[in-house]
Amino acid sequence: MTARQQDTSLQDAIWEGSIPLEIRLSPSECRVYDQADSYLIQYPRLSYLPFLLPRLRAFFASFLINPDVASHEGWFSYEDLPLKWHYPLGLLYDLFSAAQPAHDGSSNRGDRSPSSQQQSSTLPWRLTLHFGDWPADQLVQPDAEGKVLHDAFINSVKEADFLRNGTAKGIMSLSKNDSTQLWTAVQERMCGFCCGEPQFFQNGAANNKRATQNTKLLYAQGAPLRHIPMKVYLPSTPSASTPSSGHLRIVQALVTPFVQGGKEAQTIGTALHALLPALFPSRRTPILARPVLHGAVVPMSALIEGLMREAAYLDGWLHVGLVMMG
């Protein structure tokens, strides 16, 4: 297999990745004493949970104590922790499910084919759906038209574009049709997958839309790559200011494609060593923590520019979780 074929295979595996979900209506909002039936679905790792709300509202309609709630009022929790709706499902699962990430050659990133007993115990991932008591101190509430969700995604894309190219002209200069196609591809990633149309995404319209717009953004104006859009998520202890934030610390800094001096290509190991030297004292060997992307442990030698081009999330970011060792 050639390097290009390997890259394409990786992109396809990421694009097709999914996680089985079991979604239950919050008992406090259910008029049935022994709870409503669960909603089961195999959901794309790259997609966002709010896209599920209209069908969940319809599914649980007959069980709701308050039948007048709107679908956009719904929110999700895992073990009483409100889940941030602007995080992709795969990132949420990697951060909070406690599933062990896949290693080199092991099975499919802990989603379709769990490779350990612990992974099996986390699947399907059991989430709770709420329509009341919105946690306003932790989550921004979306609107009925979906504009808040759209704007959050586009703003993330703009920030990633600015970091890559030193300007946001790439996303700003997209035609209205291109911009619409980009958002449509994100939405269709969920709809076609859940409707049983895998070929649509392997070689079809949504994948082509995504690839076309990503190419325009990644290679905007032929300018040299300046920085890699990367956020690192690591567990932290709660504080007085953030007592229920999910206990995550997000680390973000300017990560260049080459290490200082410009002669050596930046790897995930060199980047993490620079960002978090206490957790990553070695650039080559994980000692205290491992980087995880799309449910798999990332080799410390992986070139970070290659990861950006082949394994970024739909918003253009590398969302890297950390799993502590030992």
N, C-alpha and C positions, 0 to 999 in steps of 0.2 A: 504494500500500500504506500503510495506516495505521500509526501508531507501535505500536499493540498487535499488529497483524499482523506487523510487523517483529520485535518481541520474541518472539512465538510461533515465528516462523521461525528465529530464532537459537537458541531453546531446543531446537527439533526437530533443528537441525543438530548441536548439541552432543550431544544425547541419542543421535543415530544415528551419530556419528563412530566410526570404527574404524581399526585398523592391521593390515596383514597381517604375520603372524609365521611365521618358520621356526625351529622348536625342535629342537635336536639333543641327543641324550644325550651326556654327557661321555665322551670316549674312554676315560678311565681306569676307567669303570664299565661299559663295553660289552664283551661277550664276543665280538663279531664284529670281526675284524681291520680291515676297511675301513669300520667304523662302521655303525650302524643307519640305517634310513630316517629322513628328517626328518618332523616333524609340522607340517603347514601348516594355518593357521587365520586367519580374519579376526576379530579380537577387539575388543570395545568399548573405546574410549578411557577410558570412565568406570569400567570394571571393574578387578578386582584379580587378579593372576596366580595366587595360591593356589587360586582357584576352578577352575583348569585341572588341578590336580595329580591328581585321581582318574582323569580320562580319559587323562592322560599316563602315569600309572603302568600303566594297562591297555594302552596302546599299546606301551610299551617293555618290557612284562613278559618277553617271550621273549628280549630282548637283555641283560637285566641280569645282571651277574656275581653279585650278591647278590639272589636272588629274594624274600627275606624282608623287604625294606625296605617301609615303609608310605608311603602317598601323602603324608601330612603331613610327612614327612622331606625332601621335595623342596625345592630352592631354585634360583634362576635367576641366571645371570651374563651380563654382556655385556663382551666383551674382558677377561675375568678379573676384572671388577668385580662383586661380589655386589650384586644389586638389592634394594632395600628392599621387602619384600612389602606393607607398609602404604601405599605410594604407588600411586595409580592408574596404570594402564598409560600413559595419555596424558601424564601428568607425567614418568614415567620416560623415555619416548621423546623428549619435548621437551628434557629435561636432558642425555641421554647419547648420542643417536643421531647428532648432528652434522648433522641435516637442517636446511635453511634454512626458517624459518617462512614461512607464506603472508602476502602483503601485501594491501592493499585490492583486492578484486575478483579476486585470483588464486585458484587452484584449491584448494579443500577441505582446507586445513590440513595439507597434506603427507601425507594418509593415502591415500584412495582414488585421487586423481588428482594425482600429483606434478607440480609445475609447473616443475621444473628438473632438470638432469642430476644435480646433487648429491642431490636428493631421491630420484631414481630409484635411485641407487646405495645408498641406505640402506634400500630396500624390496625384499623383505620384511625386516623387522627380525630379524636372526639372533641368537637367544639360545641359551645352553647350559643344559641341565637337569642338576642334580646330586642324588644321594640320599645321598651320604656327605660326610665332612669338613666338617660344618656350620661356617660361619665365625662362631663364637660371639662373637668380639670385635666383630662388625659387625651381626649380625642376632639378634633374639630368636626362639627357635624356637616355632612354633605347636604346638598340641596336637591329638590325634586327633579330638576333638569339635568343633574349630573355635571354641572359646570365646575363645582368645587373639585371633584375628582379629576376632571379633564385638566383644569388649571394646575393642580398639584403635579400631575404627570408631566405636562409641558414645561413647567418651571424647572423640574428636575432634569429634563432633557436639555433645556437651555443652559443650566449650570454645568452639566457635563460637557456640552459643546464649547462653552467658554474656557473651561480648563484645558481641553484638548488643543484648541486653536488660538487661545488668547483673545477670542472674540466670539460673540454669539450670533454672528452674521449668518452662519450656516443654517441654524434653525429659523432665524428671523427672515432669511431670504427665501425660505421654502414657499412655493406658491400655495394659494389657498387649497388647491386640489391635493398637493403633496402633503400638506399639514393634515388635511382631512383623512387622507389615506393612512397616514401614520397612526392616528387615533383609531380609525376603523380597524386597522390590523390588530391593534391591542385588544379591542373589544371582540373581534372575530376569533381571536385566539381561544377565548373561552367558549363562544357560541358553537363554532364548528366542532371543537373537541367534544363537547358535552352532547352534541347531536349525533355523534358517531361518524364523523367524516375525517378520519386520519389522513387520507390521501390529500385532502384539501390543504393540509398544513405541511405535508412532506414536500410537495412540489407545486402547490397551488397558489391561489391568489393572495392569501394573507401572508404567507412566507415571502412571496415575491415583493409585496408591498413593503414589508419590514426590511428586506434586504436592500431594496432600492433606496429607501429613505436613510437607512444606516450608512450606505455607501456615500450618499451625498453629505452626511454629517461627518463621518470619519475622515473623509478625504476632501473636506471643504477647501476650495480655492487652491488646492495643491500645496497648502502651507505645511511646514514641518510640524510634527507633533510636539507639543510643549509639555503637557502634563497628562497623567493618567487619572481619570476620575475614579477614585477608590475611597470607600468608607469601610472602616474596620469596626466590628461590633464585638464587644467583650463583656462578659459578666462583671457586674460591680455590686457592691453592697448598697442598700437603700440609704438615702440621706434625708435630712429634715426637709429639704426643698423638693425632693423627688421621692416620697415614701412609697409610691406605687407605680413607678414608671416602667416596670418590667425589669428593673435592676440591670439596665444596659448602659454601657458607656460607649459613645460613638466617637471614634478617632478619625480625623480627616486632616490631611496636610497636602502640600504640593509635592506630588510624586513624579519625578522626571523619568523618561524612558531609559536614561543612562545614569549611572552613579556619578558622583561628583568627579569632575575631570573629563567626563564625556567619552571615555574609551571603552568602558565595560558596560554591557547591557544590564539594565536593572532586572533583578529577579524578584519574585515574591519574598524570598528570604532576605535579600538586601534591603528591600523596602520596609519590611516589618522590623528588621534590626534597627533601622534608622528611626522608625516611628515609636517602637516599643522595645527599647533595648533590654529592659528588665525582664520582659517575657520572652524575648528572642535574643539571648546573648550570643547565639551562633547564627551565622547567615546561611549555613548549609544544613544544619540538623535541628529539628524541633526538639527542644528539651523540656519546656514547661507547658507549651500550648501548640496546637496544630491549626493552620488556616483551613477553612472549609468554604467551598464555593459550589453551589448547586448540589449540596448533599454529599460531596466527595472531598476527601483530604487533598489539598493541592501540594504537589511536590515543591520543596523550597527552591529548587532549581528552575522552576517554570518562569519563563520570561514574561514580565508583566505587560509588555506591549502586546505580545501574542495573546495573553489572557483577555486583554481589553477587546481585541479585534474578534476573538472567537467565542468568548464566554461572558461578555457583559450582559446584564439584564436589559429588558426592553427600554429602560430609560437611559441606557448608555453607561451605567455605573457598574463597577465591580463591587458588589456588596459582600464583603468577606466576613464570615463569622469565625470566632475562635472557640476551640474546644480545649479545655484544660486537660492535661495529661496526669496520670497517676491517681 
